[in-house]
Amino acid sequence: MSAAATVKDLLQQAEQDLRALDSARLDAEILLCNVTGFDRSRLYAYPEEIVPEHKAKAYMTLVNERISGQPVAYLTGTREFWSIEFSVNQHTLIPRPETECLVEAALEHIPPDKTWRIADLGTGCGTIAIAIAKERPDCQIMAADISHDALMVAVTNAGKLRINNVSFVKSDWYSGLAGPFELIISNPPYVREDDKHLSQAEVRHEPMLALSGGIDGLQAIRQIISRAPAYLTPGGRLFIEHGCDQGETVRSILAGHQFSEIGTRTDYAGHERVSYGRVFHG
């Protein structure tokens, strides 16, 4: 690539280099915007604009890292969730669109005027806790994660977004929490340890702690559900994300641990993705 590379030149070269990926053009544009500070409309409006040599070199370095399997979100350091831009890195799971269904399901059961205590277990970069905190500013959310590095990213996100009703705690699920809570929400690891998706190039760069749910993918889900009644108020609810083929089993686990009013919500692709229940003590 010459020193006087244009936007068009760089995009054409990157798209060619990334041709093995279905998202080659989109990835090329996102990475170029990240390096130059341009928005995507400017790439189309000014294709002959010269990109400074140092930025062109930085861009091609990112393209090569993308070829090696690095996720775009880690290369740019950001990912959008709930129309909010979150910082992410190799210590955090990259937020998935289907997890917005978990937030939607929870919000439907949190009256806007309530001052509930809510726990988010396995918060990662803080997406779920921060999204709920933004929508229900009178609630107090306790966001827990076993990873100190992930929590530091979550704290940074909350600070950047000026979210003041979330507190963060290092906790192995419930170990660092003091209940009770009106609602517990979690997107735990739920992929079976022998699932072929764990060997995919992009997924290999994400923290396995946030992905693998043991032999059958349900190890964390069982722990969360079985202990939830002790941390919920009477009538409190649990919402948990799971794999698209795990809904029936998760509903069964909920039924075996004091939960009623059990249901499951599908994601945008029509797959069972979020199950929930209400606990009654006594």
PAKOLSE-249641 format. One record per residue (C-alpha): x, y, z; residue number from 1; residue in one letter. Coordinates in steps of 0.2 Angstrom, whole numbers, plus 5000, padded with zeros to 4 digits. Layout:
N
((X; Y; Z); NUM; a),
...
//
This chain:
282
((5000; 5000; 5000); 1; m),
((5007; 5017; 4995); 2; s),
((5010; 5031; 5007); 3; a),
((4996; 5041; 4998); 4; a),
((4983; 5029; 5000); 5; a),
((4965; 5035; 4998); 6; t),
((4949; 5029; 5008); 7; v),
((4944; 5019; 4992); 8; k),
((4961; 5011; 4991); 9; d),
((4962; 5005; 5009); 10; l),
((4944; 4999; 5009); 11; l),
((4947; 4989; 4992); 12; q),
((4963; 4981; 4999); 13; q),
((4955; 4977; 5016); 14; a),
((4940; 4969; 5008); 15; e),
((4951; 4958; 4997); 16; q),
((4961; 4953; 5012); 17; d),
((4946; 4949; 5022); 18; l),
((4937; 4940; 5008); 19; r),
((4935; 4924; 5018); 20; a),
((4923; 4933; 5030); 21; l),
((4905; 4936; 5026); 22; d),
((4907; 4953; 5035); 23; s),
((4922; 4958; 5025); 24; a),
((4916; 4975; 5019); 25; r),
((4907; 4980; 5035); 26; l),
((4923; 4975; 5045); 27; d),
((4934; 4985; 5033); 28; a),
((4923; 5000; 5035); 29; e),
((4921; 4999; 5054); 30; i),
((4940; 4997; 5057); 31; l),
((4944; 5012; 5045); 32; l),
((4932; 5023; 5054); 33; c),
((4940; 5017; 5071); 34; n),
((4957; 5023; 5064); 35; v),
((4952; 5039; 5056); 36; t),
((4938; 5045; 5066); 37; g),
((4927; 5046; 5051); 38; f),
((4909; 5040; 5051); 39; d),
((4904; 5028; 5038); 40; r),
((4894; 5041; 5028); 41; s),
((4911; 5050; 5025); 42; r),
((4919; 5035; 5018); 43; l),
((4906; 5035; 5004); 44; y),
((4905; 5054; 5002); 45; a),
((4924; 5056; 5000); 46; y),
((4932; 5040; 4994); 47; p),
((4947; 5049; 4986); 48; e),
((4952; 5057; 5003); 49; e),
((4970; 5054; 5007); 50; i),
((4973; 5044; 5023); 51; v),
((4989; 5049; 5032); 52; p),
((5002; 5036; 5031); 53; e),
((5003; 5032; 5050); 54; h),
((4984; 5029; 5050); 55; k),
((4985; 5018; 5035); 56; a),
((4998; 5007; 5043); 57; k),
((4988; 5006; 5059); 58; a),
((4973; 5002; 5049); 59; y),
((4982; 4987; 5039); 60; m),
((4988; 4981; 5056); 61; t),
((4970; 4980; 5062); 62; l),
((4965; 4971; 5046); 63; v),
((4979; 4958; 5049); 64; n),
((4973; 4955; 5067); 65; e),
((4955; 4953; 5060); 66; r),
((4961; 4940; 5048); 67; i),
((4969; 4931; 5062); 68; s),
((4952; 4929; 5071); 69; g),
((4952; 4944; 5083); 70; q),
((4934; 4950; 5085); 71; p),
((4930; 4968; 5078); 72; v),
((4924; 4973; 5095); 73; a),
((4941; 4969; 5103); 74; y),
((4950; 4978; 5089); 75; l),
((4939; 4994; 5091); 76; t),
((4937; 4992; 5110); 77; g),
((4918; 4995; 5109); 78; t),
((4902; 4987; 5106); 79; r),
((4884; 4994; 5105); 80; e),
((4871; 4986; 5116); 81; f),
((4854; 4994; 5120); 82; w),
((4859; 5009; 5109); 83; s),
((4873; 5012; 5121); 84; i),
((4891; 5011; 5116); 85; e),
((4901; 5000; 5129); 86; f),
((4919; 4998; 5131); 87; s),
((4925; 4980; 5129); 88; v),
((4941; 4970; 5129); 89; n),
((4948; 4953; 5130); 90; q),
((4943; 4951; 5148); 91; h),
((4924; 4953; 5144); 92; t),
((4912; 4943; 5134); 93; l),
((4906; 4953; 5118); 94; i),
((4888; 4958; 5121); 95; p),
((4876; 4949; 5109); 96; r),
((4860; 4956; 5102); 97; p),
((4849; 4942; 5109); 98; e),
((4854; 4947; 5127); 99; t),
((4843; 4963; 5124); 100; e),
((4829; 4951; 5125); 101; c),
((4834; 4947; 5143); 102; l),
((4834; 4966; 5147); 103; v),
((4817; 4968; 5139); 104; e),
((4809; 4953; 5148); 105; a),
((4816; 4960; 5165); 106; a),
((4810; 4978; 5162); 107; l),
((4792; 4972; 5158); 108; e),
((4792; 4966; 5176); 109; h),
((4800; 4981; 5185); 110; i),
((4787; 4995; 5187); 111; p),
((4795; 5012; 5182); 112; p),
((4791; 5019; 5199); 113; d),
((4798; 5006; 5210); 114; k),
((4814; 5007; 5221); 115; t),
((4819; 4989; 5219); 116; w),
((4836; 4981; 5223); 117; r),
((4841; 4971; 5208); 118; i),
((4856; 4959; 5206); 119; a),
((4865; 4956; 5190); 120; d),
((4876; 4940; 5191); 121; l),
((4891; 4938; 5179); 122; g),
((4890; 4956; 5174); 123; t),
((4905; 4956; 5162); 124; g),
((4907; 4974; 5155); 125; c),
((4891; 4979; 5164); 126; g),
((4879; 4979; 5149); 127; t),
((4864; 4972; 5157); 128; i),
((4865; 4981; 5174); 129; a),
((4869; 4998; 5165); 130; i),
((4854; 4996; 5153); 131; a),
((4842; 4992; 5167); 132; i),
((4849; 5006; 5178); 133; a),
((4847; 5018; 5164); 134; k),
((4829; 5013; 5161); 135; e),
((4824; 5012; 5180); 136; r),
((4834; 5025; 5188); 137; p),
((4825; 5023; 5205); 138; d),
((4831; 5005; 5207); 139; c),
((4848; 5000; 5214); 140; q),
((4857; 4987; 5204); 141; i),
((4871; 4976; 5212); 142; m),
((4882; 4970; 5197); 143; a),
((4893; 4955; 5202); 144; a),
((4907; 4946; 5193); 145; d),
((4921; 4934; 5198); 146; i),
((4933; 4943; 5186); 147; s),
((4942; 4958; 5193); 148; h),
((4947; 4963; 5176); 149; d),
((4929; 4962; 5169); 150; a),
((4923; 4973; 5184); 151; l),
((4936; 4986; 5180); 152; m),
((4929; 4988; 5162); 153; v),
((4911; 4988; 5169); 154; a),
((4916; 5002; 5182); 155; v),
((4923; 5012; 5167); 156; t),
((4907; 5010; 5157); 157; n),
((4896; 5016; 5171); 158; a),
((4907; 5031; 5175); 159; g),
((4908; 5035; 5156); 160; k),
((4889; 5034; 5155); 161; l),
((4886; 5043; 5172); 162; r),
((4876; 5029; 5179); 163; i),
((4875; 5031; 5197); 164; n),
((4863; 5018; 5203); 165; n),
((4874; 5003; 5200); 166; v),
((4887; 4996; 5212); 167; s),
((4900; 4983; 5208); 168; f),
((4906; 4968; 5218); 169; v),
((4918; 4954; 5215); 170; k),
((4908; 4939; 5218); 171; s),
((4907; 4920; 5213); 172; d),
((4889; 4921; 5209); 173; w),
((4881; 4925; 5226); 174; y),
((4896; 4924; 5238); 175; s),
((4899; 4943; 5239); 176; g),
((4880; 4948; 5239); 177; l),
((4869; 4953; 5253); 178; a),
((4851; 4950; 5249); 179; g),
((4836; 4951; 5248); 180; p),
((4833; 4957; 5230); 181; f),
((4816; 4959; 5221); 182; e),
((4824; 4953; 5205); 183; l),
((4839; 4943; 5200); 184; i),
((4845; 4943; 5182); 185; i),
((4859; 4934; 5174); 186; s),
((4867; 4929; 5157); 187; n),
((4879; 4915; 5163); 188; p),
((4890; 4904; 5153); 189; p),
((4879; 4891; 5145); 190; y),
((4889; 4883; 5131); 191; v),
((4893; 4864; 5132); 192; r),
((4911; 4862; 5134); 193; e),
((4912; 4851; 5119); 194; d),
((4902; 4863; 5108); 195; d),
((4910; 4866; 5091); 196; k),
((4906; 4884; 5092); 197; h),
((4920; 4886; 5106); 198; l),
((4933; 4882; 5093); 199; s),
((4928; 4895; 5081); 200; q),
((4941; 4908; 5078); 201; a),
((4932; 4923; 5085); 202; e),
((4925; 4914; 5100); 203; v),
((4943; 4908; 5105); 204; r),
((4948; 4925; 5109); 205; h),
((4934; 4928; 5122); 206; e),
((4936; 4923; 5140); 207; p),
((4931; 4904; 5142); 208; m),
((4925; 4908; 5160); 209; l),
((4911; 4918; 5152); 210; a),
((4906; 4905; 5139); 211; l),
((4908; 4887; 5145); 212; s),
((4894; 4880; 5156); 213; g),
((4902; 4863; 5159); 214; g),
((4898; 4846; 5152); 215; i),
((4880; 4850; 5148); 216; d),
((4881; 4869; 5148); 217; g),
((4870; 4870; 5163); 218; l),
((4882; 4870; 5178); 219; q),
((4881; 4889; 5181); 220; a),
((4862; 4889; 5178); 221; i),
((4859; 4876; 5191); 222; r),
((4869; 4885; 5204); 223; q),
((4861; 4902; 5200); 224; i),
((4843; 4894; 5201); 225; i),
((4846; 4883; 5216); 226; s),
((4852; 4897; 5227); 227; r),
((4841; 4911; 5220); 228; a),
((4827; 4908; 5233); 229; p),
((4838; 4913; 5247); 230; a),
((4842; 4929; 5240); 231; y),
((4825; 4934; 5233); 232; l),
((4811; 4943; 5242); 233; t),
((4794; 4933; 5243); 234; p),
((4787; 4935; 5226); 235; g),
((4804; 4940; 5219); 236; g),
((4808; 4935; 5201); 237; r),
((4823; 4927; 5192); 238; l),
((4827; 4930; 5174); 239; f),
((4841; 4919; 5166); 240; i),
((4847; 4918; 5148); 241; e),
((4851; 4901; 5141); 242; h),
((4855; 4891; 5125); 243; g),
((4841; 4889; 5112); 244; c),
((4839; 4871; 5116); 245; d),
((4840; 4872; 5135); 246; q),
((4823; 4880; 5138); 247; g),
((4813; 4865; 5143); 248; e),
((4827; 4859; 5155); 249; t),
((4829; 4877; 5163); 250; v),
((4810; 4877; 5166); 251; r),
((4811; 4860; 5174); 252; s),
((4825; 4866; 5186); 253; i),
((4815; 4882; 5190); 254; l),
((4800; 4871; 5195); 255; a),
((4811; 4861; 5206); 256; g),
((4817; 4876; 5216); 257; h),
((4802; 4885; 5223); 258; q),
((4798; 4894; 5207); 259; f),
((4781; 4896; 5199); 260; s),
((4774; 4907; 5186); 261; e),
((4787; 4900; 5175); 262; i),
((4789; 4905; 5157); 263; g),
((4801; 4907; 5142); 264; t),
((4804; 4921; 5130); 265; r),
((4810; 4919; 5113); 266; t),
((4824; 4929; 5105); 267; d),
((4823; 4939; 5088); 268; y),
((4826; 4923; 5079); 269; a),
((4812; 4914; 5087); 270; g),
((4823; 4903; 5098); 271; h),
((4819; 4900; 5116); 272; e),
((4832; 4912; 5125); 273; r),
((4826; 4918; 5142); 274; v),
((4817; 4909; 5156); 275; s),
((4810; 4916; 5172); 276; y),
((4800; 4912; 5187); 277; g),
((4793; 4919; 5203); 278; r),
((4798; 4912; 5220); 279; v),
((4786; 4910; 5235); 280; f),
((4793; 4906; 5252); 281; h),
((4785; 4895; 5265); 282; g),
//
